[in-house]
Amino acid sequence: MKCYILSKQWYKVELRQITNTTDFMLIGEYTHTIDPKKRLSLPSKFRKELGRKVVVTKGLDNCLFVYSAREWNKISEKLAGLPIGQSDTRGFNRFILSGAVDAVIDSLGRILIPDFLRDFAFLKDKVVLAGVQSRVEIWNEKKWSEYKKRIEKQADNMAEKLGEIGIL
């Protein structure tokens, strides 16, 4: 707690440091194609932020999550701290961790998407890559379009709920 004097009156002010959970922010939406060898080119903007090594895993809503190695380490540490005595935390750990693969971004900016992950996310030729804060999501193009339409209709209600808890 620090004290400050303003206009001849003392004020006690509690200062809290707000720390960003990541050193970068991934934003934007890009449509790309998975080549016949199951490789996907990442947008150069994303490659700069992610680095050469990434982790690709099953995501929520039947998409894939792509994390930088550094972000993945943070997430796996948090998951390791969850109690194994609870069924839902065991299940979520299994879902995220068993579905994860290490990937190296090649010199042309591509990563290999294994068959089991392509099947999970229903990925065909065209996919959408969406930057979402500290991760990239990879979506089936049609499912992304359907999801976006549904969420856009709910945006006002979601904003109102976030406003109620002081976020917006």
KELUMSE-185324 format. One record per residue (C-alpha): chain; x, y, z. Coordinates in steps of 0.2 Angstrom, whole numbers. Layout:
residues N
A, X, Y, Z
...
This chain:
residues 168
A, 0, 0, 0
A, 7, 17, -5
A, 1, 34, 2
A, 0, 49, -9
A, -4, 68, -5
A, -16, 77, -17
A, -23, 94, -12
A, -16, 93, 5
A, -25, 77, 9
A, -17, 60, 11
A, -25, 46, 1
A, -21, 27, 3
A, -20, 18, -13
A, -18, 0, -16
A, -9, -3, -32
A, -10, -20, -40
A, 1, -25, -55
A, -9, -32, -69
A, 1, -45, -78
A, -3, -51, -95
A, -4, -70, -96
A, 5, -70, -113
A, 19, -59, -121
A, 9, -58, -137
A, -9, -58, -144
A, -14, -69, -158
A, -29, -61, -168
A, -37, -62, -185
A, -45, -75, -196
A, -37, -83, -211
A, -43, -97, -223
A, -29, -109, -229
A, -28, -126, -237
A, -21, -142, -230
A, -10, -149, -244
A, -10, -168, -250
A, 4, -172, -237
A, -7, -166, -223
A, 3, -150, -220
A, -5, -133, -216
A, 4, -116, -219
A, 2, -105, -204
A, 0, -86, -208
A, 16, -77, -206
A, 9, -66, -192
A, 5, -81, -182
A, 22, -89, -185
A, 31, -74, -179
A, 22, -75, -162
A, 22, -94, -160
A, 40, -97, -164
A, 47, -113, -172
A, 40, -126, -160
A, 21, -128, -157
A, 9, -140, -149
A, -7, -145, -158
A, -21, -153, -148
A, -39, -156, -148
A, -49, -141, -144
A, -66, -137, -139
A, -81, -136, -151
A, -72, -148, -162
A, -58, -137, -167
A, -39, -139, -164
A, -29, -128, -153
A, -11, -123, -157
A, 0, -116, -144
A, 18, -110, -144
A, 29, -121, -134
A, 30, -108, -120
A, 11, -106, -118
A, 9, -125, -119
A, 21, -126, -104
A, 10, -114, -94
A, -5, -124, -98
A, 2, -141, -94
A, 8, -134, -77
A, -9, -128, -73
A, -17, -145, -78
A, -4, -154, -68
A, -10, -144, -53
A, -28, -150, -54
A, -34, -164, -42
A, -34, -181, -50
A, -48, -187, -38
A, -61, -177, -48
A, -68, -186, -63
A, -70, -170, -73
A, -52, -164, -71
A, -45, -182, -75
A, -56, -182, -91
A, -51, -165, -96
A, -33, -169, -94
A, -34, -184, -104
A, -44, -175, -118
A, -31, -161, -119
A, -15, -170, -116
A, -18, -187, -125
A, -23, -177, -140
A, -8, -166, -141
A, 7, -167, -153
A, 23, -158, -155
A, 25, -149, -171
A, 40, -140, -179
A, 36, -126, -191
A, 46, -130, -207
A, 55, -117, -217
A, 40, -113, -228
A, 29, -110, -212
A, 20, -127, -212
A, 15, -139, -199
A, 10, -157, -201
A, -8, -161, -195
A, -9, -180, -190
A, -24, -190, -196
A, -32, -192, -179
A, -33, -173, -176
A, -39, -170, -194
A, -53, -182, -190
A, -57, -175, -173
A, -59, -157, -181
A, -67, -164, -197
A, -53, -155, -207
A, -54, -157, -226
A, -45, -146, -239
A, -50, -128, -233
A, -48, -123, -215
A, -50, -107, -205
A, -36, -102, -193
A, -42, -90, -180
A, -31, -81, -168
A, -38, -81, -150
A, -27, -73, -138
A, -13, -85, -134
A, -18, -99, -146
A, -23, -102, -164
A, -39, -112, -167
A, -40, -123, -183
A, -58, -125, -189
A, -67, -134, -203
A, -72, -120, -214
A, -90, -125, -214
A, -91, -128, -195
A, -82, -111, -192
A, -95, -102, -203
A, -110, -110, -194
A, -102, -106, -177
A, -98, -88, -181
A, -116, -85, -187
A, -123, -93, -170
A, -111, -83, -159
A, -114, -67, -169
A, -132, -68, -165
A, -128, -70, -146
A, -115, -56, -146
A, -127, -43, -138
A, -132, -55, -124
A, -114, -61, -121
A, -108, -42, -119
A, -122, -39, -107
A, -117, -53, -96
A, -99, -48, -97
A, -104, -30, -92
A, -113, -37, -77
A, -97, -44, -70
A, -87, -29, -75
A, -78, -35, -90
A, -86, -23, -103
